[in-house]
Amino acid sequence: MTLPAADATGNLTIRPYSIVQSIIYDEQKGKATGVRIIDSETNEDIEYSARIIFVNASTLGTTQILLNSTSNRFENGLGNDSGELGHNLMDHTYRVGATGKVDGFDDEYYKGRRPNGIYIPRYVNIDEKSKTDKFLRGFGYQGAGFRGGNPANIESFGADYKDSILKPGPWEFFITGFAECLPYHDNQVYLNKEVLDKWGQPTLSIDAEFKANEKAINKQIQEDAVEMLTKSGLKDVMGFDNNHPPGYGVHEMGTARMGRDPKTSVLNGFNQIHSVKNVFVTDGACMTSSSCVNPSLTYMAITARAADYAVSELKKNNL
């Protein structure tokens, strides 16, 4: 909805095939003056000027750009006075929970009126009654019902075989947890100047893992999931934990975190880089906590808030 609204102003230009190489910083003005891009088709270097820059290239893309934006003032990346740029990477744990079979409903299938997905909100560590000493923070569940197909038999063929594999199997139901990952300083990303991409730019290396707290939460997720589905009357309930490393949840957060103290954070409360006030970061890179829910709406809310603030500050000639 935001792109049509922006287009209606007559001031929107979308330039495809553009790789942002870096943000241009003017040391005399003490602010960013534009963006340097590489045309991915022609390899041409192009610079664009801007009074305000919003860096929303997704968590890892944003931090890669900031790390690559170096100058005499910022030798280790734009706005990286604190040294926190690239650190505190988070992602939700993924694919741990339980599944089971449901008797009946053999005349129901995926078309027409069918069950939608469900969500079970966090219920651990939200007050004194629900507090546990097993781990910090908590988790929520997503789940859904479905009918699997009959397994294929590669030795069969013909019309009867094709009909058989299209016949729906029994109903099954699963719930899978998304747990909060704590912001560890040593979960980090950094530029790899030894391995360059096809445009000659440093690639981004990722060094992150789920630690003891996340593993303890996952253990609880699986145990609770098995208990809930069993007590709900499902058959053949089985817990699962695919032991995915960070990245599979695709909810990357952190690496340019907000904070009140410039010595321990990259951005202030309005998502401005502490030391470069006309550059804003409002995607997942700004997050200080991963919570246990999908963060997309949070990004949208803080972006709207920061954009409103930026316009106000621009009108006051503060940027």
C-alpha positions in Angstrom: 0.0 0.0 0.0 2.9 2.4 0.6 4.3 2.3 -2.9 1.1 3.3 -4.7 0.7 6.1 -2.1 4.3 7.3 -2.8 3.8 7.0 -6.6 0.7 9.2 -6.3 2.9 12.1 -5.0 4.7 12.2 -8.3 8.0 12.1 -6.4 8.8 8.4 -6.6 11.5 6.9 -8.8 12.2 3.2 -8.7 15.6 2.2 -10.2 16.0 -1.5 -10.7 19.3 -3.3 -11.2 21.0 -1.1 -8.6 23.4 -2.5 -6.0 24.0 -0.1 -3.2 27.8 0.0 -2.7 28.0 2.5 0.1 26.6 5.7 1.6 28.6 8.8 0.9 29.7 10.7 4.0 30.8 14.4 3.9 33.3 14.9 6.8 33.0 18.7 6.6 29.2 18.7 6.8 29.2 15.8 9.3 26.4 14.1 7.4 25.6 11.7 4.6 25.2 13.4 1.2 24.0 10.5 -1.0 24.4 6.9 -2.1 26.8 5.2 -4.4 25.4 2.4 -6.5 26.6 -0.1 -9.1 24.4 -0.8 -12.1 24.2 -4.6 -12.0 23.9 -4.9 -15.8 26.4 -2.3 -17.0 28.8 -2.2 -13.9 28.6 1.6 -14.0 29.2 3.5 -10.8 26.5 6.1 -10.2 26.1 8.5 -7.3 22.8 9.9 -6.1 22.4 12.9 -3.7 19.9 13.0 -0.9 19.2 15.1 2.2 17.8 12.1 4.1 18.6 8.4 3.6 16.6 5.4 4.9 18.6 2.2 4.8 16.1 -0.7 4.6 17.9 -3.3 2.7 16.9 -6.1 5.2 18.9 -6.8 8.3 22.0 -8.3 6.7 21.9 -6.2 3.5 21.6 -3.0 5.6 24.5 -3.8 7.8 26.6 -4.9 4.8 26.1 -1.5 3.3 26.9 0.3 6.5 30.1 -1.7 7.1 31.1 -1.0 3.5 30.6 2.7 3.9 34.0 3.7 5.2 35.8 7.1 5.4 38.5 8.8 7.5 35.8 9.5 10.1 34.3 6.0 10.1 37.1 3.5 9.3 35.0 0.5 10.5 31.6 1.4 8.9 29.3 4.3 8.9 28.1 5.3 12.4 30.1 2.5 14.0 31.6 4.5 16.9 30.3 1.9 19.4 31.8 -1.1 17.6 28.3 -2.7 17.8 27.7 -2.6 14.0 27.4 -6.2 12.9 26.9 -7.7 16.3 23.9 -9.0 18.2 22.4 -11.0 15.3 19.2 -12.8 16.2 16.7 -15.1 14.5 13.8 -17.2 15.9 14.3 -20.9 16.4 12.5 -22.9 13.8 10.8 -26.3 13.1 10.5 -27.6 16.6 7.2 -28.9 17.9 4.9 -31.9 17.4 2.5 -33.5 14.9 -0.3 -36.0 15.2 -3.1 -37.6 13.3 -6.8 -36.7 13.6 -9.6 -39.3 13.1 -12.6 -38.5 11.0 -13.4 -35.7 8.6 -12.7 -38.0 5.7 -15.2 -36.1 3.5 -13.4 -32.8 4.1 -10.4 -31.6 2.1 -8.5 -28.4 1.3 -11.0 -26.8 -0.9 -13.9 -24.7 0.2 -14.5 -24.5 4.0 -11.3 -25.7 5.6 -9.4 -25.1 8.9 -7.2 -22.1 8.9 -3.9 -21.8 10.7 -3.8 -21.2 14.5 -1.6 -19.2 16.8 -0.9 -20.0 20.5 0.5 -16.9 22.2 3.4 -17.0 24.6 2.5 -18.2 28.1 5.8 -18.7 29.8 7.7 -16.0 31.7 5.0 -13.4 31.4 4.3 -13.0 35.1 5.3 -14.5 38.5 2.9 -17.4 38.1 4.3 -18.4 34.7 7.9 -17.8 35.5 10.4 -20.6 35.0 14.0 -21.0 35.9 14.8 -23.2 32.9 15.4 -20.3 30.5 14.9 -16.6 29.9 12.1 -15.2 27.7 9.6 -17.5 25.8 8.0 -18.8 22.7 4.7 -18.9 20.8 3.3 -21.6 18.4 1.9 -21.6 14.9 0.0 -24.6 13.6 -2.4 -26.0 11.0 -4.3 -29.0 9.9 -3.7 -30.7 6.6 -4.2 -33.9 4.7 -1.1 -35.6 3.2 -1.2 -37.5 0.0 -0.5 -41.2 -0.4 3.2 -42.0 -0.9 4.3 -42.4 -4.5 5.5 -45.8 -5.7 8.0 -45.4 -8.5 7.3 -49.0 -9.7 3.7 -48.2 -10.5 2.3 -46.3 -13.6 -0.8 -45.6 -15.5 -4.1 -43.8 -14.7 -4.9 -45.8 -11.6 -1.5 -44.9 -10.2 -2.0 -41.2 -10.8 -5.5 -41.3 -9.2 -4.1 -43.1 -6.1 -1.4 -40.5 -5.4 -3.9 -37.7 -5.7 -6.2 -39.4 -3.1 -5.8 -37.5 0.2 -4.5 -39.3 3.2 -5.7 -38.9 6.8 -5.9 -35.6 8.6 -2.9 -34.5 10.5 -2.3 -31.5 12.7 1.0 -29.8 13.8 2.2 -27.0 16.0 5.7 -25.5 15.7 7.3 -23.0 18.1 9.1 -19.8 17.4 11.4 -18.9 20.3 13.1 -15.7 21.2 16.9 -15.6 20.6 18.8 -13.5 23.0 21.1 -10.7 21.5 24.6 -12.2 21.9 27.5 -9.9 21.1 29.4 -12.8 19.5 26.6 -13.6 17.1 27.8 -11.4 14.3 28.4 -10.6 10.7 31.4 -9.0 9.1 32.8 -8.1 5.7 34.9 -10.8 4.0 37.3 -8.8 1.9 39.0 -12.1 0.7 35.9 -13.3 -1.0 34.3 -10.7 -3.4 31.1 -10.9 -5.4 30.8 -10.5 -9.2 30.9 -6.7 -8.8 34.1 -6.7 -6.8 32.4 -6.0 -3.4 33.2 -7.8 -0.2 30.8 -10.5 0.7 29.2 -10.9 4.2 30.3 -13.6 6.5 27.9 -14.8 9.3 29.1 -16.3 12.6 26.1 -17.1 14.7 24.6 -20.0 16.7 21.8 -20.8 19.1 23.1 -21.1 22.6 22.1 -22.9 25.8 19.1 -20.6 26.4 17.6 -21.2 23.0 18.2 -24.9 23.2 16.5 -25.1 26.6 13.5 -23.2 25.1 13.3 -25.6 22.2 13.2 -28.6 24.6 10.2 -27.0 26.3 8.5 -26.2 23.0 8.7 -29.9 22.0 7.6 -31.2 25.4 4.6 -28.9 25.6 3.6 -29.5 22.0 3.5 -33.2 22.5 1.4 -32.8 25.7 -1.1 -30.4 24.1 -1.7 -32.6 21.0 -1.9 -35.7 23.1 -4.5 -34.2 25.5 -6.4 -32.9 22.5 -7.0 -36.5 21.4 -4.7 -36.7 18.4 -3.2 -40.1 17.6 0.4 -41.1 16.9 1.7 -37.8 18.3 5.4 -37.3 17.6 7.7 -34.5 18.7 10.3 -33.1 16.3 13.3 -30.8 16.4 15.1 -30.2 13.2 18.0 -28.5 15.1 18.1 -25.7 12.5 20.8 -23.1 13.0 20.0 -19.4 12.8 18.8 -18.3 9.4 16.0 -20.8 8.8 13.4 -18.8 10.6 14.1 -15.9 8.2 13.4 -13.4 10.9 16.9 -11.9 11.0 17.2 -9.0 13.5 19.9 -7.0 15.2 23.4 -5.9 14.0 22.6 -2.1 14.1 20.7 -1.9 17.3 18.9 1.0 18.8 19.8 2.4 22.2 20.0 5.5 24.4 23.8 5.3 24.8 25.9 6.0 21.7 28.7 4.0 23.3 26.7 0.7 23.2 24.4 1.2 20.2 24.3 2.3 16.6 20.9 4.1 16.4 18.9 6.3 18.7 15.3 6.1 19.7 14.1 7.6 16.4 16.2 5.1 14.4 18.8 7.7 13.4 22.5 6.8 13.4 23.8 8.5 16.5 26.6 10.2 14.7 25.0 10.7 11.3 21.6 12.2 12.0 20.3 12.2 8.4 20.6 8.4 8.0 17.8 6.2 9.4 17.6 2.4 9.7 14.2 1.0 10.3 14.4 -2.6 9.2 15.3 -5.6 11.3 18.8 -4.4 11.9 17.6 -1.9 14.4 16.0 -4.4 16.8 17.4 -4.9 20.3 15.2 -8.0 21.1 13.7 -10.6 18.8 10.6 -11.3 20.9 8.9 -14.5 19.7 6.5 -13.1 17.1 6.8 -12.2 13.4 8.5 -8.8 13.4 7.2 -7.5 10.1 4.4 -5.3 11.5 6.9 -3.8 14.0 9.2 -2.8 11.2 6.3 -1.1 9.5 5.3 0.8 12.7 8.8 2.1 13.5 9.3 3.0 9.8 6.1 5.1 9.8 7.2 6.7 13.1 10.7 7.5 11.9 9.5 8.8 8.6 7.1 11.2 10.4 10.0 12.3 12.7 12.3 12.8 9.7 9.9 15.0 7.9 9.4 17.1 11.1 13.1 17.5 11.6 13.7 18.4 8.0 11.1 21.1 8.2 12.9 22.5 11.2 16.2 22.4 9.3 17.7 20.0 11.8 18.8 17.5 9.1 
